[in-house]
Protein backbone atom coordinates (compact mmCIF):
# COMPACT_ATOMS: atom_id res chain seq x y z
CA UNK A 1 0.00 0.00 0.00
CA UNK A 2 1.53 3.29 -1.01
CA UNK A 3 1.15 6.22 1.33
CA UNK A 4 1.80 9.90 0.74
CA UNK A 5 3.54 11.46 3.75
CA UNK A 6 3.57 15.05 4.87
CA UNK A 7 6.56 15.85 7.05
CA UNK A 8 6.02 18.12 10.03
CA UNK A 9 8.35 21.03 10.75
CA UNK A 10 9.87 19.69 13.97
CA UNK A 11 11.06 23.06 15.26
CA UNK A 12 7.92 25.13 14.92
CA UNK A 13 5.04 22.83 15.84
CA UNK A 14 5.33 21.46 19.39
CA UNK A 15 1.77 20.03 19.30
CA UNK A 16 3.00 17.12 17.17
CA UNK A 17 5.51 15.91 19.75
CA UNK A 18 4.95 13.00 22.14
CA UNK A 19 7.49 12.17 24.85
CA UNK A 20 7.67 8.93 26.85
CA UNK A 21 10.52 7.98 29.16
CA UNK A 22 12.75 10.78 27.89
CA UNK A 23 12.23 9.66 24.28
CA UNK A 24 10.42 12.08 22.02
CA UNK A 25 8.53 11.08 18.92
CA UNK A 26 7.11 13.39 16.27
CA UNK A 27 3.82 12.66 14.60
CA UNK A 28 3.75 12.37 10.86
CA UNK A 29 0.55 12.83 8.95
CA UNK A 30 -0.38 10.42 6.21
CA UNK A 31 -2.71 11.04 3.32
CA UNK A 32 -4.03 7.65 2.18
CA UNK A 33 -4.89 7.25 -1.47
CA UNK A 34 -7.70 4.76 -0.97
CA UNK A 35 -10.37 3.96 1.56
CA UNK A 36 -9.25 1.77 4.42
CA UNK A 37 -11.20 -1.30 5.45
CA UNK A 38 -12.30 -1.83 9.04
CA UNK A 39 -10.27 -5.03 9.39
CA UNK A 40 -7.15 -3.35 8.00
CA UNK A 41 -7.45 -0.55 10.56
CA UNK A 42 -7.94 -3.05 13.38
CA UNK A 43 -4.84 -4.94 12.22
CA UNK A 44 -2.77 -1.75 12.23
CA UNK A 45 -3.90 -0.83 15.75
CA UNK A 46 -3.19 -4.37 16.98
CA UNK A 47 0.32 -4.13 15.48
CA UNK A 48 0.84 -0.93 17.46
CA UNK A 49 -0.30 -2.70 20.62
CA UNK A 50 2.14 -5.53 19.91
CA UNK A 51 5.02 -3.09 19.36
CA UNK A 52 4.11 -1.34 22.59
CA UNK A 53 4.07 -4.67 24.43
CA UNK A 54 7.60 -5.43 23.19
CA UNK A 55 9.03 -1.97 24.03
CA UNK A 56 10.75 -1.33 27.35
CA UNK A 57 8.65 1.48 28.80
CA UNK A 58 7.46 1.89 32.35
CA UNK A 59 4.40 -0.29 33.00
CA UNK A 60 2.22 2.70 33.90
CA UNK A 61 2.91 4.32 30.52
CA UNK A 62 2.27 1.05 28.71
CA UNK A 63 -1.01 0.52 30.57
CA UNK A 64 -2.21 4.00 29.65
CA UNK A 65 -1.23 3.53 25.99
CA UNK A 66 -2.99 0.15 25.89
CA UNK A 67 -6.07 1.74 27.44
CA UNK A 68 -6.30 4.32 24.66
CA UNK A 69 -5.50 1.84 21.89
CA UNK A 70 -8.30 -0.37 23.24
CA UNK A 71 -10.60 2.67 23.07
CA UNK A 72 -9.60 3.10 19.41
CA UNK A 73 -10.43 -0.56 18.76
CA UNK A 74 -13.84 -0.05 20.40
CA UNK A 75 -14.51 2.96 18.15
CA UNK A 76 -13.54 0.94 15.08
CA UNK A 77 -16.02 -1.77 16.14
CA UNK A 78 -18.84 0.81 15.95
CA UNK A 79 -18.47 0.92 12.16
CA UNK A 80 -20.13 -1.59 9.84
CA UNK A 81 -17.45 -2.02 7.18
Secondary structure, DSSP 4 states (H G I P E B T S, - for coil): --EEEE---TTT-GGGEEEETTEEEE--EEEESS---HHHHHHHHHHHHHHHHHS---HHHHHHHHHHHHHHHHHHHTS--
